[in-house]
């Protein structure tokens, strides 16, 4: 089971400022940059013919948007995020290709070489054909009653195949020191319930294309054209029934709506299914501690499982296996999977090269082993203490605002300070990296290796149920280009993968570092106090620690943010979902303000340096550094997809929304009140 976030609070997807030299070695350690190079890159990215008070995103990013083309193997390209990710992938590929060559290597290197080498071995994959599917399909085809269905579903979950619902392991919302299992809605092939429920022409066309895709995948696995078409129609109808019982994505962000500690007896009462067979299949027959996130979904699931013909359930589970394992099967399966999910859903022209997909698969399976080698190459020196110093400054900037927030009372203000001071900052990598002692990848067995890795992670996670929460654990691997806040542990995590140039460079002016990386830090910190994170106390317990009147005033301010972002259109007629993106938008608005205040505090202590970029004051450079962190291109199809499933707003609206609500920005650029980037009425939460 992949290490994914329990909540619908998506991690921060940073995109930073890129400075490169032609011919530079992408895998080499960060080189020194001259002030002239930094300034030239900033200015080349801008479009100074645009009035920053009218459209700051275009002002900050217009040069880059004009000169950049979307690569055919990407549906989305962020100016800095993609550059760091690509550079990190090159480093990881070098590590892995070296491991493949070293057959007499140490055990850790041997595991990496075996896994990556098998993933890259197209010859073996084509020779095996659909043979690896035999054991799966044999067990699935024998399903004749609910007991067999639950047993097979357990085996599929154990091996990383999603079906019927989604199991997860995390802390108990009401007892954050106890690890429990969480049962959530799931089982869909399309990205979200709304894809099944909307009745506009685009949605109907997409469902038809999805049904045709399912039929083609079943056909590749051996079904006749007629059988595949009939089964695909039945599968989509079954998934539609699950979608109808699923709660909207925005509701899934509310921890009060997804916490129902029912345990095993309550689960059986909500969903009368032979759960004993499931628990036996996953290897945890005595499991008891369970939160049922969406009880109504599981009631419908039980009814659907009993009333759906076994032949349809067999076809559905066959489809779930094919969808989950397509990249480990012969190329026609991977190509067909990409043809729908990549081209039709994402608008991506070409599938990513095999080596990129295998680097990602190895990181998911053996991330701590791969991370150890990555850290040695890319995260050394004073990176960690420098990052910690920035975070401390941003924490101080947030706390300094508490006394000025008239909507808070003294009691809530004191509790907020207590929570802020209790935040645990994790930088770079865990103190103890896993060795994967019981996982032994084999050369030439990509399909088996991925199943073994999924089994290892599932068993590792579920073995924790009923025990204490390990607050030293990380939910991202060290090479990951991302960051997150976890309210159950009240922690911020910044992996080594994102603490790289251009987000984090010793030769950047401080204004740029605070505008890009500092804003990211402030963003994650604000998640502890957004509409979701604020419901958890300093220990991570879900409880009401706000005074009722203060909570009501917070809601008023949050609704202002919701309305602001609902006004933005992804395309004509398609508006952002203000409720779905609310937490990320609050975090953006708070993050940019905290980063600016922290920068000004640093400037007051260290002394204001001379302007680093001609024509820009340092305050202006702070905001330009922030804006250029979110320059991005994406296909129209991918933009529509993200509007449905993403908890973040698109980059252009993250920039416009954040600066338009900032009096400090308006002052830095002398924006007259009433201009688009300085409206008279503003939203302010933190």
C-alpha positions as CSV (number, residue, x, y, z in Angstrom):
1,X,0.0,0.0,0.0
2,X,1.6,3.3,-1.1
3,X,2.5,5.8,1.6
4,X,-0.3,8.4,0.8
5,X,-1.8,11.1,2.9
6,X,-4.7,10.0,5.0
7,X,-6.5,13.3,4.6
8,X,-7.7,15.0,1.5
9,X,-5.2,17.7,2.4
10,X,-2.9,17.3,-0.5
11,X,0.8,18.1,-0.1
12,X,2.3,21.3,-1.4
13,X,3.4,21.1,-5.0
14,X,6.1,23.7,-5.2
15,X,7.4,25.1,-8.4
16,X,10.4,27.3,-8.0
17,X,12.8,29.6,-9.8
18,X,15.2,28.0,-12.2
19,X,18.7,29.2,-13.0
20,X,20.7,26.9,-15.3
21,X,23.8,27.2,-17.4
22,X,24.0,25.6,-20.9
23,X,25.7,22.3,-20.7
24,X,25.6,22.1,-16.9
25,X,25.7,18.6,-15.4
26,X,22.2,18.0,-14.0
27,X,23.5,15.4,-11.6
28,X,26.3,17.5,-10.2
29,X,26.3,19.3,-6.9
30,X,24.8,22.8,-7.0
31,X,27.3,25.2,-8.6
32,X,27.9,28.8,-7.6
33,X,25.8,31.4,-9.3
34,X,26.9,35.0,-9.9
35,X,24.5,37.9,-9.1
36,X,24.4,38.7,-12.8
37,X,23.2,35.2,-13.7
38,X,20.5,35.3,-11.1
39,X,19.3,38.7,-12.2
40,X,19.3,37.8,-15.9
41,X,17.2,34.7,-15.2
42,X,14.7,36.7,-13.2
43,X,14.3,39.4,-15.8
44,X,14.1,36.9,-18.7
45,X,11.2,35.1,-17.0
46,X,9.2,38.4,-16.6
47,X,7.1,40.4,-19.0
48,X,7.7,43.9,-17.8
49,X,5.3,45.3,-20.4
50,X,2.5,44.0,-18.2
51,X,1.2,46.2,-15.3
52,X,1.8,44.1,-12.2
53,X,-1.3,45.7,-10.6
54,X,-3.4,44.4,-13.4
55,X,-2.1,40.8,-13.7
56,X,0.9,40.0,-11.5
57,X,1.1,36.4,-12.8
58,X,1.6,37.5,-16.3
59,X,4.1,40.2,-15.2
60,X,6.2,37.7,-13.2
61,X,6.0,34.7,-15.7
62,X,5.2,36.2,-19.1
63,X,8.6,35.8,-20.6
64,X,8.8,32.1,-19.6
65,X,5.3,31.5,-20.8
66,X,6.1,33.0,-24.1
67,X,9.3,31.0,-24.7
68,X,8.4,27.6,-23.1
69,X,6.8,24.7,-24.8
70,X,5.1,21.8,-23.0
71,X,7.1,18.6,-23.5
72,X,5.2,15.8,-25.2
73,X,5.6,13.5,-22.2
74,X,4.1,16.0,-19.7
75,X,0.6,17.2,-19.3
76,X,1.9,20.0,-17.0
77,X,5.2,21.8,-16.7
78,X,6.1,24.0,-13.8
79,X,9.1,26.3,-14.2
80,X,11.0,25.2,-11.1
81,X,9.1,22.1,-9.8
82,X,9.7,20.2,-13.1
83,X,13.3,21.2,-13.3
84,X,14.1,19.9,-9.8
85,X,12.1,16.8,-10.3
86,X,13.9,16.1,-13.6
87,X,17.3,16.8,-12.1
88,X,16.6,14.5,-9.2
89,X,15.4,11.8,-11.5
90,X,18.7,12.0,-13.4
91,X,20.6,11.6,-10.2
92,X,18.4,8.7,-9.2
93,X,18.8,7.0,-12.6
94,X,22.5,7.3,-12.3
95,X,22.4,5.6,-8.8
96,X,20.1,2.9,-10.1
97,X,22.0,2.1,-13.3
98,X,25.1,1.8,-11.3
99,X,23.3,-0.6,-9.0
100,X,22.2,-2.7,-12.0
101,X,25.8,-3.1,-13.1
102,X,27.1,-4.0,-9.7
103,X,26.0,-7.6,-9.3
104,X,28.4,-8.2,-6.4
105,X,27.2,-5.2,-4.6
106,X,26.1,-4.8,-0.9
107,X,22.5,-6.0,-0.1
108,X,21.0,-2.5,-0.3
109,X,22.5,-1.8,-3.7
110,X,21.6,-5.3,-4.9
111,X,17.9,-4.7,-4.0
112,X,17.9,-1.4,-5.9
113,X,19.7,-2.9,-9.0
114,X,17.4,-6.0,-9.0
115,X,14.2,-3.9,-8.8
116,X,15.1,-1.2,-11.3
117,X,16.8,-3.7,-13.7
118,X,13.7,-5.9,-13.8
119,X,11.5,-2.8,-14.4
120,X,13.6,-1.8,-17.4
121,X,13.8,-5.3,-18.9
122,X,11.3,-5.1,-21.8
123,X,12.5,-8.4,-23.3
124,X,11.4,-10.5,-20.2
125,X,8.2,-8.6,-19.9
126,X,7.2,-9.3,-23.5
127,X,8.2,-12.9,-23.3
128,X,6.1,-13.5,-20.2
129,X,3.1,-11.9,-21.8
130,X,-0.1,-12.3,-19.7
131,X,1.3,-15.3,-17.8
132,X,1.7,-13.3,-14.5
133,X,-2.1,-12.7,-14.5
134,X,-2.9,-16.4,-14.3
135,X,-2.9,-16.7,-10.5
136,X,-5.0,-13.5,-10.1
137,X,-7.5,-14.5,-12.7
138,X,-7.8,-18.1,-11.5
139,X,-8.8,-16.9,-8.0
140,X,-11.1,-14.2,-9.3
141,X,-12.9,-16.5,-11.7
142,X,-13.8,-18.8,-8.8
143,X,-15.8,-16.2,-7.0
144,X,-19.4,-17.4,-6.5
145,X,-20.5,-15.8,-3.2
146,X,-19.8,-12.8,-0.9
147,X,-17.3,-14.8,1.2
148,X,-15.1,-15.6,-1.9
149,X,-15.5,-11.9,-3.0
150,X,-14.2,-10.6,0.3
151,X,-11.4,-13.1,0.4
152,X,-10.2,-12.2,-3.1
153,X,-10.6,-8.5,-2.3
154,X,-8.3,-8.9,0.7
155,X,-5.7,-10.6,-1.4
156,X,-5.9,-7.9,-4.0
157,X,-5.5,-5.1,-1.4
158,X,-2.6,-7.0,0.1
159,X,-0.9,-6.8,-3.4
160,X,-1.6,-3.2,-4.1
161,X,-4.7,-3.6,-6.3
162,X,-7.5,-1.1,-5.3
163,X,-11.0,-2.6,-5.4
164,X,-14.4,-1.9,-3.7
165,X,-13.0,0.4,-1.0
166,X,-9.7,1.9,0.3
167,X,-8.0,0.7,3.5
168,X,-5.5,3.0,5.2
169,X,-3.5,3.1,8.5
170,X,-3.0,6.2,10.6
171,X,-3.6,7.6,14.0
172,X,-7.0,7.6,15.7
173,X,-8.4,11.1,15.3
174,X,-9.5,11.2,19.0
175,X,-6.4,9.4,20.3
176,X,-3.4,10.5,18.2
177,X,-1.0,8.2,20.0
178,X,-2.9,5.1,18.9
179,X,-2.6,3.6,15.4
180,X,-5.8,2.3,13.9
181,X,-7.1,1.2,10.5
182,X,-9.3,3.5,8.4
183,X,-11.8,2.3,5.9
184,X,-12.6,4.8,3.1
185,X,-14.8,4.9,0.0
186,X,-13.1,3.8,-3.2
187,X,-13.2,1.2,-5.9
188,X,-13.6,3.6,-8.8
189,X,-11.6,3.5,-12.1
190,X,-12.3,7.2,-13.0
191,X,-10.6,9.9,-10.9
192,X,-13.6,11.0,-9.0
193,X,-17.3,10.3,-8.3
194,X,-18.3,13.4,-10.4
195,X,-17.1,11.7,-13.6
196,X,-19.8,9.2,-13.2
197,X,-22.6,11.6,-12.0
198,X,-22.3,14.7,-14.2
199,X,-24.7,14.7,-17.2
200,X,-23.1,17.3,-19.5
201,X,-22.0,16.3,-22.9
202,X,-18.3,16.2,-22.1
203,X,-18.9,13.9,-19.1
204,X,-21.1,11.6,-21.2
205,X,-18.5,11.4,-23.9
206,X,-15.8,10.7,-21.4
207,X,-17.7,7.9,-19.8
208,X,-18.2,6.3,-23.3
209,X,-14.5,6.6,-23.9
210,X,-13.8,5.1,-20.5
211,X,-16.1,2.1,-21.2
212,X,-14.3,1.6,-24.5
213,X,-11.0,1.7,-22.7
214,X,-12.1,-0.9,-20.2
215,X,-13.3,-3.2,-23.0
216,X,-10.0,-2.9,-24.8
217,X,-8.0,-3.8,-21.7
218,X,-10.2,-6.8,-21.1
219,X,-9.7,-7.7,-24.8
220,X,-5.9,-7.6,-24.4
221,X,-6.3,-10.0,-21.5
222,X,-8.1,-12.5,-23.7
223,X,-11.8,-11.6,-23.7
224,X,-13.7,-11.7,-27.1
225,X,-14.8,-8.4,-28.5
226,X,-18.4,-9.1,-27.6
227,X,-17.7,-10.3,-24.1
228,X,-15.4,-7.4,-23.4
229,X,-17.9,-4.8,-24.5
230,X,-20.7,-6.3,-22.4
231,X,-18.5,-6.7,-19.4
232,X,-17.2,-3.1,-19.7
233,X,-20.8,-1.8,-19.7
234,X,-21.5,-3.8,-16.5
235,X,-18.3,-2.7,-14.8
236,X,-19.1,1.0,-15.4
237,X,-22.6,0.5,-14.1
238,X,-21.3,-1.1,-10.9
239,X,-18.7,1.6,-10.4
240,X,-21.5,4.2,-11.0
241,X,-23.4,2.6,-8.1
242,X,-20.3,3.1,-5.9
243,X,-19.9,6.7,-7.1
244,X,-23.5,7.5,-6.2
245,X,-22.8,6.3,-2.6
246,X,-19.5,8.3,-2.4
247,X,-19.4,11.7,-0.6
248,X,-18.0,14.7,-2.5
249,X,-14.3,15.5,-2.4
250,X,-14.9,18.7,-0.5
251,X,-16.8,16.8,2.2
252,X,-14.0,14.3,2.5
253,X,-11.7,17.2,3.7
254,X,-13.8,17.6,6.8
255,X,-12.4,15.3,9.6
256,X,-15.7,15.5,11.5
257,X,-17.4,13.9,8.5
258,X,-15.0,11.0,8.1
259,X,-14.5,9.9,11.7
260,X,-16.7,7.1,12.9
261,X,-14.8,4.8,15.2
262,X,-17.0,1.7,14.8
263,X,-14.4,-1.0,15.2
264,X,-15.1,-4.5,13.8
265,X,-18.6,-5.0,15.1
266,X,-19.7,-1.6,13.9
267,X,-18.2,-2.2,10.5
268,X,-20.2,-5.4,10.2
269,X,-23.4,-3.6,11.3
270,X,-22.8,-0.9,8.7
271,X,-21.9,-3.3,5.9
272,X,-23.2,-6.9,6.4
273,X,-20.4,-8.7,4.6
274,X,-18.2,-11.7,5.5
275,X,-15.4,-9.5,6.9
276,X,-13.7,-12.5,8.6
277,X,-12.7,-13.7,5.2
278,X,-11.2,-10.3,4.3
279,X,-9.2,-10.1,7.5
280,X,-7.9,-13.6,7.1
281,X,-6.9,-12.8,3.5
282,X,-4.9,-9.7,4.5
283,X,-3.1,-11.7,7.3
284,X,-4.7,-9.8,10.2
285,X,-7.6,-12.0,11.4
286,X,-7.8,-10.3,14.8
287,X,-7.9,-6.7,13.6
288,X,-10.4,-4.7,15.6
289,X,-9.5,-1.0,15.7
290,X,-11.3,0.6,12.7
291,X,-12.6,4.0,11.7
292,X,-15.2,3.7,9.1
293,X,-14.9,7.0,7.2
294,X,-18.1,6.8,5.2
295,X,-20.6,4.3,6.8
296,X,-23.3,5.0,4.2
297,X,-20.9,4.1,1.4
298,X,-20.2,0.7,3.0
299,X,-23.9,0.0,3.5
300,X,-24.4,0.6,-0.2
301,X,-21.3,-1.5,-1.0
302,X,-22.7,-4.4,0.9
303,X,-26.0,-4.2,-0.9
304,X,-24.2,-3.9,-4.3
305,X,-21.9,-6.8,-3.6
306,X,-24.9,-9.1,-2.8
307,X,-27.2,-8.0,-5.6
308,X,-24.6,-7.8,-8.4
309,X,-24.3,-11.0,-10.5
310,X,-21.0,-12.8,-9.7
311,X,-20.0,-12.6,-13.3
312,X,-20.0,-8.8,-13.2
313,X,-18.0,-8.8,-10.0
314,X,-15.5,-11.2,-11.6
315,X,-15.2,-8.8,-14.6
316,X,-14.8,-5.8,-12.3
317,X,-12.0,-7.4,-10.3
318,X,-10.2,-8.5,-13.5
319,X,-10.4,-4.9,-14.7
320,X,-9.0,-3.6,-11.4
321,X,-6.0,-6.0,-11.7
322,X,-5.4,-4.9,-15.3
323,X,-5.6,-1.2,-14.3
324,X,-3.2,-1.6,-11.4
325,X,-0.6,-3.7,-13.2
326,X,-0.6,-2.3,-16.7
327,X,2.9,-0.9,-16.6
328,X,4.3,-4.4,-15.6
329,X,2.5,-6.2,-18.5
330,X,3.5,-6.2,-22.2
331,X,3.7,-2.9,-23.9
332,X,0.1,-2.9,-25.4
333,X,-1.3,-2.8,-21.9
334,X,0.8,0.2,-20.9
335,X,0.1,1.9,-24.1
336,X,-3.7,1.4,-23.8
337,X,-3.6,2.6,-20.2
338,X,-1.8,5.7,-21.3
339,X,-4.1,6.2,-24.3
340,X,-7.0,6.9,-21.9
341,X,-5.6,8.2,-18.7
342,X,-2.7,10.1,-20.3
343,X,-4.0,11.3,-23.6
344,X,-7.8,11.5,-23.2
345,X,-7.9,12.5,-19.5
346,X,-4.6,14.5,-19.4
347,X,-4.0,15.7,-22.9
348,X,-0.5,14.3,-22.8
349,X,1.0,13.6,-26.2
350,X,3.5,10.9,-25.3
351,X,4.0,8.4,-22.5
352,X,6.9,9.1,-20.3
353,X,10.1,7.2,-21.1
354,X,10.4,3.8,-19.4
355,X,13.4,4.9,-17.3
356,X,11.4,7.7,-15.7
357,X,8.5,5.4,-14.8
358,X,11.0,2.9,-13.4
359,X,12.8,5.5,-11.3
360,X,9.4,6.5,-9.8
361,X,8.4,2.8,-9.2
362,X,11.7,2.1,-7.4
363,X,11.3,5.2,-5.2
364,X,7.8,4.1,-4.3
365,X,9.0,0.5,-3.5
366,X,12.4,1.1,-1.9
367,X,12.4,4.9,-1.2
368,X,14.5,4.8,1.9
369,X,17.3,2.8,0.3
370,X,17.2,5.0,-2.8
371,X,17.0,8.0,-0.5
372,X,20.1,7.1,1.3
373,X,22.2,7.2,-1.9
374,X,20.4,10.4,-3.0
375,X,21.1,12.2,0.3
376,X,24.8,11.4,0.0
377,X,24.9,13.1,-3.4
378,X,22.5,16.0,-3.0
379,X,21.9,17.0,0.6
380,X,24.9,17.8,2.6
381,X,26.7,20.7,4.2
382,X,24.6,23.4,5.9
383,X,21.3,22.7,4.0
384,X,19.5,21.4,7.1
385,X,20.4,24.1,9.6
386,X,19.7,26.8,7.0
387,X,16.2,25.4,6.3
388,X,15.5,25.1,10.0
389,X,16.5,28.8,10.6
390,X,14.1,29.9,7.9
391,X,11.3,27.8,9.3
392,X,11.9,29.3,12.8
393,X,11.7,32.8,11.4
394,X,8.4,32.0,9.6
395,X,6.9,30.4,12.8
396,X,7.9,33.6,14.7
397,X,6.3,35.7,12.0
398,X,3.0,33.8,12.3
399,X,2.9,34.0,16.1
400,X,3.7,37.7,16.0
401,X,0.4,38.2,14.1
402,X,-1.8,36.6,16.7
403,X,-2.1,39.7,19.0
404,X,-3.3,41.8,16.0
405,X,-6.1,39.4,14.9
406,X,-9.1,41.1,16.3
407,X,-11.4,38.1,15.5
408,X,-9.5,35.9,18.0
409,X,-10.0,36.1,21.8
410,X,-7.2,35.8,24.3
411,X,-8.0,32.1,25.2
412,X,-8.0,30.9,21.6
413,X,-4.9,33.0,20.9
414,X,-3.0,31.4,23.7
415,X,-4.0,27.9,22.5
416,X,-3.0,28.7,19.0
417,X,0.5,29.8,20.2
418,X,0.7,26.5,22.1
419,X,0.0,24.6,19.0
420,X,2.4,26.6,16.9
421,X,5.2,26.0,19.4
422,X,4.5,22.3,19.4
423,X,4.9,21.8,15.6
424,X,7.6,19.2,14.8
425,X,9.8,20.1,11.9
426,X,11.3,17.3,9.9
427,X,14.0,18.3,7.4
428,X,15.8,16.3,4.7
429,X,15.3,12.7,5.8
430,X,14.4,10.4,8.7
431,X,16.9,9.7,11.5
432,X,16.5,6.0,10.8
433,X,16.0,4.7,7.3
434,X,14.4,1.4,6.6
435,X,16.5,-1.5,5.3
436,X,13.6,-3.5,3.7
437,X,15.1,-6.7,5.2
438,X,12.2,-8.9,4.3
439,X,11.9,-7.6,0.7
440,X,14.1,-9.3,-1.9
441,X,13.5,-8.1,-5.5
442,X,14.5,-10.5,-8.2
443,X,16.1,-9.7,-11.5
444,X,13.7,-10.4,-14.4
445,X,10.5,-10.3,-12.4
446,X,9.1,-6.8,-12.6
447,X,5.5,-8.0,-12.0
448,X,6.4,-10.1,-9.0
449,X,8.7,-7.4,-7.5
450,X,6.0,-4.8,-7.6
451,X,3.5,-7.1,-5.9
452,X,6.1,-8.0,-3.3
453,X,6.8,-4.4,-2.6
454,X,3.1,-3.7,-2.2
455,X,2.7,-6.7,0.1
456,X,5.6,-5.5,2.2
457,X,4.2,-2.0,2.6
458,X,0.7,-3.2,3.4
459,X,1.9,-5.7,6.0
460,X,4.2,-3.1,7.5
461,X,1.4,-0.6,7.8
462,X,-1.2,-3.0,9.2
463,X,1.2,-4.5,11.7
464,X,1.1,-1.1,13.5
465,X,-2.7,-1.2,14.1
466,X,-3.4,-1.2,17.8
467,X,0.1,0.0,18.7
468,X,1.5,3.5,19.4
469,X,2.0,6.0,16.7
470,X,5.6,6.4,15.6
471,X,6.2,10.1,15.4
472,X,9.5,9.7,13.8
473,X,8.0,8.1,10.7
474,X,7.9,10.0,7.4
475,X,5.1,9.7,4.8
476,X,7.4,10.8,1.9
477,X,10.7,9.4,0.7
478,X,13.8,11.5,0.9
479,X,14.1,12.2,-2.9
480,X,10.5,13.5,-3.1
481,X,10.0,17.0,-4.6
482,X,7.2,17.9,-2.3
483,X,6.3,18.7,1.4
484,X,3.4,18.2,3.7
485,X,1.7,19.0,7.0
486,X,0.1,16.2,9.0
487,X,-2.4,17.5,11.6
488,X,-2.5,14.1,13.4
489,X,1.2,14.5,14.3
490,X,1.3,18.3,14.2
491,X,4.3,18.1,11.9
492,X,5.8,19.8,8.8
493,X,8.0,17.6,6.6
494,X,10.4,18.9,3.9
495,X,12.2,16.0,2.2
496,X,15.7,16.5,0.8
497,X,14.3,16.2,-2.7
498,X,12.7,19.7,-2.6
499,X,15.4,21.4,-0.6
500,X,17.4,21.8,-3.8
501,X,18.3,24.6,-6.1
502,X,16.3,26.5,-7.4
503,X,14.1,26.5,-4.3
504,X,16.9,26.7,-1.9
505,X,20.2,28.2,-3.1
506,X,22.9,29.9,-1.1
507,X,23.6,32.4,-4.0
508,X,20.0,33.6,-4.4
509,X,19.1,36.9,-2.8
510,X,17.3,36.3,0.5
511,X,14.2,38.0,-0.9
512,X,14.0,35.3,-3.6
513,X,14.6,32.4,-1.1
514,X,11.9,33.8,1.2
515,X,9.5,34.4,-1.7
516,X,9.8,30.8,-3.1
517,X,10.9,28.4,-0.4
518,X,9.8,30.6,2.5
519,X,6.3,30.8,1.1
520,X,6.3,27.0,0.9
521,X,7.2,26.8,4.5
522,X,4.6,29.3,5.5
523,X,2.0,27.4,3.4
524,X,2.6,24.2,5.3
525,X,2.7,25.9,8.7
526,X,-0.7,27.6,7.9
527,X,-2.2,24.2,7.2
528,X,-2.1,23.7,10.9
529,X,-4.6,26.5,11.2
530,X,-6.7,26.2,8.0
531,X,-10.3,25.0,8.0
532,X,-9.2,21.4,8.5
533,X,-5.9,21.6,10.5
534,X,-7.4,24.0,13.0
535,X,-9.7,21.3,14.3
536,X,-6.7,19.3,15.7
537,X,-5.0,20.4,19.0
538,X,-1.3,20.5,19.6
539,X,-1.1,16.8,20.2
540,X,-3.0,16.0,17.0
541,X,-6.3,15.2,18.7
542,X,-9.5,16.1,16.9
543,X,-11.4,18.3,19.4
544,X,-12.9,21.7,19.6
545,X,-10.3,23.9,21.2
546,X,-11.6,27.2,19.8
547,X,-14.1,29.4,21.6
548,X,-17.4,29.2,19.8
549,X,-17.6,32.8,18.8
550,X,-14.0,32.7,17.5
551,X,-14.8,29.6,15.5
552,X,-17.8,31.4,13.9
553,X,-15.7,34.4,13.0
554,X,-13.1,32.1,11.4
555,X,-15.8,30.5,9.3
556,X,-16.8,34.0,8.0
557,X,-13.3,34.6,6.9
558,X,-13.0,31.2,5.3
559,X,-16.1,31.8,3.3
560,X,-14.6,34.9,2.0
561,X,-11.7,32.9,0.6
562,X,-14.1,30.3,-0.8
563,X,-16.0,32.9,-2.7
564,X,-12.8,34.5,-4.0
565,X,-11.5,31.4,-5.6
566,X,-14.9,30.3,-6.9
567,X,-14.8,33.4,-9.0
568,X,-11.8,32.0,-11.0
569,X,-12.5,30.1,-14.2
570,X,-10.3,27.3,-15.5
571,X,-12.1,27.7,-18.8
572,X,-15.4,29.4,-19.7
573,X,-18.1,28.0,-17.5
574,X,-15.8,25.8,-15.4
575,X,-15.1,27.5,-12.1
576,X,-12.7,26.4,-9.3
577,X,-14.4,24.6,-6.4
578,X,-13.8,27.0,-3.6
579,X,-14.8,24.5,-0.9
580,X,-12.5,21.7,-2.3
581,X,-9.5,24.0,-2.6
582,X,-10.2,26.0,0.6
583,X,-7.5,24.6,2.8
584,X,-4.8,25.1,0.2
585,X,-6.0,28.6,-0.6
586,X,-6.0,29.6,3.1
587,X,-2.5,28.1,3.3
588,X,-1.3,30.2,0.3
589,X,-2.7,33.4,1.7
590,X,-1.2,32.8,5.1
591,X,2.1,31.4,3.7
592,X,2.9,34.4,1.5
593,X,2.2,36.9,4.4
594,X,4.2,34.9,6.9
595,X,7.2,34.6,4.5
596,X,7.2,38.3,3.8
597,X,7.1,39.2,7.5
598,X,9.9,36.7,8.2
599,X,11.9,38.3,5.4
600,X,11.4,41.7,6.7
601,X,12.4,40.5,10.2
602,X,15.6,39.1,8.7
603,X,16.2,42.3,6.9
604,X,15.8,44.4,10.0
605,X,18.3,42.2,11.8
606,X,20.9,41.8,9.1
607,X,20.5,45.1,7.3
608,X,18.8,45.7,4.0
609,X,21.0,44.6,1.1
610,X,21.2,46.6,-2.1
611,X,18.7,45.6,-4.8
612,X,19.8,42.4,-6.5
613,X,17.8,42.8,-9.8
614,X,17.8,46.0,-11.8
615,X,14.5,47.7,-11.7
616,X,13.2,45.8,-8.7
617,X,13.3,46.7,-5.1
618,X,13.9,43.8,-2.7
619,X,10.3,43.8,-1.6
620,X,9.3,43.5,-5.3
621,X,11.8,40.8,-5.8
622,X,10.3,38.8,-2.9
623,X,6.9,38.8,-4.7
624,X,8.5,38.1,-8.1
625,X,10.4,35.2,-6.6
626,X,7.1,33.9,-5.3
627,X,5.3,34.4,-8.6
628,X,8.0,32.8,-10.7
629,X,7.8,29.8,-8.4
630,X,4.3,29.1,-9.9
631,X,4.9,29.7,-13.7
632,X,3.3,26.7,-15.3
633,X,1.9,25.3,-18.6
634,X,-0.7,22.5,-18.8
635,X,-3.0,21.0,-21.4
636,X,-6.7,22.0,-21.3
637,X,-7.6,18.4,-20.6
638,X,-5.3,18.3,-17.6
639,X,-6.6,21.6,-16.3
640,X,-10.1,20.2,-16.4
641,X,-9.0,17.1,-14.6
642,X,-7.3,19.1,-11.8
643,X,-10.3,21.3,-11.4
644,X,-12.2,18.1,-10.5
645,X,-9.7,16.3,-8.3
646,X,-7.0,18.7,-7.1
647,X,-7.1,20.4,-3.7
648,X,-4.8,23.1,-5.0
649,X,-5.8,26.0,-7.3
650,X,-3.8,26.3,-10.6
651,X,-0.6,28.3,-10.4
652,X,-1.9,31.5,-12.0
653,X,-4.7,31.7,-9.4
654,X,-2.4,30.8,-6.5
655,X,-0.4,33.8,-7.5
656,X,-3.2,36.2,-8.3
657,X,-5.3,35.2,-5.4
658,X,-2.4,35.5,-2.9
659,X,-1.0,38.8,-3.9
660,X,-4.4,40.4,-4.5
661,X,-5.3,39.9,-0.8
662,X,-2.0,41.3,0.4
663,X,-1.7,44.9,1.5
664,X,2.1,44.5,1.6
665,X,2.1,43.6,-2.1
666,X,0.0,46.6,-3.0
667,X,2.4,48.8,-1.2
668,X,5.5,47.2,-2.8
669,X,4.1,47.8,-6.3
670,X,2.1,51.0,-5.5
671,X,-1.1,49.5,-6.8
672,X,-4.1,51.8,-6.6
673,X,-7.0,50.6,-4.6
674,X,-9.6,49.1,-7.0
675,X,-7.1,47.6,-9.4
676,X,-7.4,43.8,-9.9
677,X,-4.4,43.0,-7.7
678,X,-5.5,45.4,-5.0
679,X,-9.3,45.2,-4.5
680,X,-10.9,47.4,-1.9
681,X,-12.4,44.4,0.0
682,X,-9.9,41.7,0.9
683,X,-10.0,38.3,2.6
684,X,-7.9,37.9,5.7
685,X,-7.6,34.8,7.8
686,X,-4.1,34.6,9.1
